[in-house]
Amino acid sequence: MSAVNARRWALETPTRQIPRTLGYRARVLILMGITLATPDYASASATEGRRLVDQKCAGCHATADAGESASADAPTFRSLFRRYPVAALRQSFLKGLQVGHRNMPAFTLKPQEVTDIISYLEGLNPCSKPSSDTAAMKACFEPM
Protein backbone atom coordinates (compact mmCIF):
# COMPACT_ATOMS: atom_id res chain seq x y z
CA MET A 1 0.00 0.00 0.00
CA SER A 2 1.52 3.33 -0.98
CA ALA A 3 1.90 6.12 1.56
CA VAL A 4 -0.81 8.16 -0.15
CA ASN A 5 -3.27 5.25 -0.16
CA ALA A 6 -2.38 4.37 3.42
CA ARG A 7 -2.97 7.97 4.50
CA ARG A 8 -6.32 8.04 2.68
CA TRP A 9 -7.30 4.72 4.29
CA ALA A 10 -6.31 5.99 7.73
CA LEU A 11 -8.32 9.17 7.34
CA GLU A 12 -11.41 7.48 5.90
CA THR A 13 -11.50 4.41 8.16
CA PRO A 14 -13.27 4.88 11.47
CA THR A 15 -11.06 3.77 14.37
CA ARG A 16 -13.53 1.05 15.31
CA GLN A 17 -12.71 -0.69 11.98
CA ILE A 18 -8.94 -0.75 12.58
CA PRO A 19 -7.99 -4.24 13.73
CA ARG A 20 -7.89 -4.52 17.51
CA THR A 21 -4.69 -6.57 17.23
CA LEU A 22 -2.82 -3.32 16.72
CA GLY A 23 -2.29 -1.53 19.99
CA TYR A 24 -3.28 2.10 20.36
CA ARG A 25 0.36 3.25 20.41
CA ALA A 26 1.18 1.27 17.27
CA ARG A 27 -1.77 2.83 15.42
CA VAL A 28 -0.72 6.34 16.46
CA LEU A 29 2.89 5.75 15.38
CA ILE A 30 1.78 4.33 12.03
CA LEU A 31 -0.52 7.28 11.37
CA MET A 32 2.18 9.77 12.41
CA GLY A 33 4.70 8.11 10.12
CA ILE A 34 2.31 8.18 7.18
CA THR A 35 1.43 11.80 7.76
CA LEU A 36 4.94 13.12 8.33
CA ALA A 37 7.20 11.12 6.04
CA THR A 38 6.24 11.84 2.43
CA PRO A 39 5.78 15.60 1.90
CA ASP A 40 9.15 16.76 3.26
CA TYR A 41 11.09 14.24 1.19
CA ALA A 42 9.22 15.06 -2.00
CA SER A 43 9.69 18.78 -1.50
CA ALA A 44 13.41 18.48 -0.71
CA SER A 45 13.89 16.13 -3.65
CA ALA A 46 12.18 18.53 -6.07
CA THR A 47 14.23 21.45 -4.74
CA GLU A 48 17.45 19.53 -5.28
CA GLY A 49 16.20 18.47 -8.72
CA ARG A 50 15.65 22.13 -9.62
CA ARG A 51 19.21 22.93 -8.55
CA LEU A 52 20.58 20.07 -10.66
CA VAL A 53 18.68 20.99 -13.83
CA ASP A 54 19.66 24.64 -13.43
CA GLN A 55 23.28 23.55 -13.15
CA LYS A 56 23.38 20.86 -15.86
CA CYS A 57 20.57 21.64 -18.31
CA ALA A 58 19.70 25.34 -18.29
CA GLY A 59 22.34 26.17 -20.90
CA CYS A 60 20.11 24.65 -23.59
CA HIS A 61 16.70 23.95 -22.01
CA ALA A 62 14.11 26.21 -20.42
CA THR A 63 14.02 24.48 -17.05
CA ALA A 64 11.32 26.56 -15.35
CA ASP A 65 7.57 26.76 -15.89
CA ALA A 66 8.02 29.72 -18.29
CA GLY A 67 10.47 30.87 -20.95
CA GLU A 68 11.93 29.43 -24.12
CA SER A 69 14.89 27.09 -24.52
CA ALA A 70 18.18 28.64 -25.63
CA SER A 71 18.62 25.85 -28.18
CA ALA A 72 15.88 25.28 -30.74
CA ASP A 73 16.50 21.51 -30.53
CA ALA A 74 16.07 21.41 -26.75
CA PRO A 75 12.48 21.00 -25.51
CA THR A 76 11.28 23.02 -22.56
CA PHE A 77 11.13 20.96 -19.41
CA ARG A 78 7.55 22.05 -18.75
CA SER A 79 6.53 20.30 -22.00
CA LEU A 80 8.31 16.97 -21.40
CA PHE A 81 5.14 15.41 -19.96
CA ARG A 82 3.57 15.75 -23.42
CA ARG A 83 6.43 13.80 -25.06
CA TYR A 84 7.22 11.14 -22.46
CA PRO A 85 5.83 9.68 -19.29
CA VAL A 86 8.31 11.58 -17.08
CA ALA A 87 8.79 8.69 -14.64
CA ALA A 88 9.79 6.49 -17.61
CA LEU A 89 12.81 8.74 -18.21
CA ARG A 90 14.41 7.31 -15.05
CA GLN A 91 15.99 4.35 -16.85
CA SER A 92 17.37 6.55 -19.61
CA PHE A 93 18.85 8.93 -17.06
CA LEU A 94 20.45 6.05 -15.15
CA LYS A 95 21.96 4.60 -18.32
CA GLY A 96 23.78 7.84 -19.05
CA LEU A 97 21.08 9.92 -20.71
CA GLN A 98 20.91 8.28 -24.11
CA VAL A 99 17.80 10.32 -24.89
CA GLY A 100 17.82 13.89 -25.92
CA HIS A 101 18.24 16.32 -28.72
CA ARG A 102 20.92 16.13 -31.36
CA ASN A 103 23.55 18.25 -29.56
CA MET A 104 22.89 16.90 -26.10
CA PRO A 105 26.04 16.28 -24.06
CA ALA A 106 26.50 12.95 -22.27
CA PHE A 107 25.65 12.98 -18.57
CA THR A 108 26.18 10.37 -15.90
CA LEU A 109 23.85 10.85 -12.96
CA LYS A 110 23.74 9.14 -9.57
CA PRO A 111 20.49 7.35 -8.67
CA GLN A 112 19.54 10.01 -6.07
CA GLU A 113 20.17 12.77 -8.62
CA VAL A 114 17.83 11.00 -11.05
CA THR A 115 15.17 10.73 -8.34
CA ASP A 116 15.53 14.43 -7.59
CA ILE A 117 15.32 15.46 -11.25
CA ILE A 118 12.29 13.25 -11.88
CA SER A 119 10.61 14.74 -8.79
CA TYR A 120 11.22 18.25 -10.13
CA LEU A 121 10.02 17.37 -13.64
CA GLU A 122 6.84 15.79 -12.27
CA GLY A 123 6.17 19.02 -10.38
CA LEU A 124 6.30 20.96 -13.66
CA ASN A 125 3.47 18.87 -15.12
CA PRO A 126 0.37 21.09 -14.92
CA CYS A 127 -1.84 17.98 -15.03
CA SER A 128 -0.54 17.00 -11.57
CA LYS A 129 -1.86 20.23 -10.04
CA PRO A 130 -5.25 20.43 -8.28
CA SER A 131 -8.20 20.81 -10.63
CA SER A 132 -9.04 24.07 -8.85
CA ASP A 133 -5.88 25.59 -10.40
CA THR A 134 -7.54 26.90 -13.56
CA ALA A 135 -4.29 28.08 -15.18
CA ALA A 136 -2.72 24.63 -14.69
CA MET A 137 -5.80 22.88 -16.08
CA LYS A 138 -5.77 25.15 -19.11
CA ALA A 139 -2.08 24.30 -19.72
CA CYS A 140 -2.78 20.61 -19.15
CA PHE A 141 -5.50 20.39 -21.78
CA GLU A 142 -4.27 22.88 -24.38
CA PRO A 143 -3.39 21.38 -27.78
CA MET A 144 0.22 20.43 -28.42
N, C-alpha and C positions, 0 to 999 in steps of 0.2 A: 504494500500500500504506500503510495507516495506521500510525502509530507503534506501536500495540499489536500489530498483526499482524506488523510488521517485527521487533519485539522477540521475539515468540513464535517466528517463523521462525528468528531468529538463535540462540535458545536451543535449539531442537529440531533444527537442522540441523548435523550433524557438519561440522567444518571441512574435511574432505576433499571435501565436496559443494559448498562455496562456490567459485564460478568462479575458476580460477587467474589470470584476467586482472586481477583485483583484487589489488593488492599487499598484503602483510601490514599495512603501516602504514595503508593505506586501510581495510581491514577493521576494524582496531582503532578507528580514528576513527569509522567508521560505527556500530559497536556502542556506543561510548562516547556518541555523540550520541543514539542511540535510548534508551539507558538513563538518561541524565541530563536530557534536555530536558523530557519531559512532566509528571512528577509535581509539580515545583516550580511550574510555571505554573498547573496546575490548582488546586493548593492556594492559591496567592496569589490567583487569580481568585475562588475560592469565598469566601475571607476578605473580599475587597473587596466581593463580592456581598452578604455578610451585613451589612457596614457600610452599604451602600446601602439595603437593604430595611429595616434598623432605622431609618435616617434618614427614608426616604420613605414607608414602608408600615405601620410598626408602630402608627401611630395608629388604624388600623382592623383590620388583619389580625394574626393570631397568626403571627409570622414564624419561630418556632423549631419544634423537633420536639415541643413540648408546649404546652399552654395553649389557651385559647379566644380567638377574635377579639373585639375590643371592639365591633365593629359586627356585628349579626346578618346583614347582607347580605354581609359580607366573608368569603370562604372562608379557612380556615387554609392557610398555604402548604404544610404537610406533606401536605395532601389534594389539591393541584393535579394531581398525577400521575394521579389517578382521573378528573378532569374533562377534561384536555387532555394531549396529548403535550407535555411541557414544552418540548422543543426547538422545537416548532411555534409557541410564543408569541413567538419572536424577531421575526418579521415584524410582529406586532401591537405589540410594544414599540418597534420602530424607527419605526413609522408614527405614534407618539404615543399609544400605549396606548388604542386604541379598544375594548378588551375591558374587562370589569370589572363590578362591581356597580353598582347604580343611582346611588349617591352618590359614585362614584369620581371624584376630581379628575383633570384632564388632566396628563399628564407628558410631557416630551420628554427622551429619554435618548440619550446618545452611544453609538455602536456598542460601544465597550469596556465601558461600563456595562451594556449589555444582555448582553454575553458573561459578565460577572462575575455578574450576577443569575441568568442561566440556569445557570451553573456551580453556584451556591449552591442553586438550586431542585432541580437534578438530584441533589445530595448529600442532600437531604431525602427523596428517594424510597427507601422501605425496600426496594423490589424491586431496587435497585442494590447493595445490601449483599451480602456473602458469604453463601452459604446456611448456613454454620455459625453465623450470627447468628440464633438462634432467635427473639428478640424482633422483629427486623426481618422475618423471614419470616412471623411471625404477623400483623404489621401489613400486610404486603404482600397476604396472601391473605384477610384478614378481609372480611366483606361490607360493602358501602357503606352 
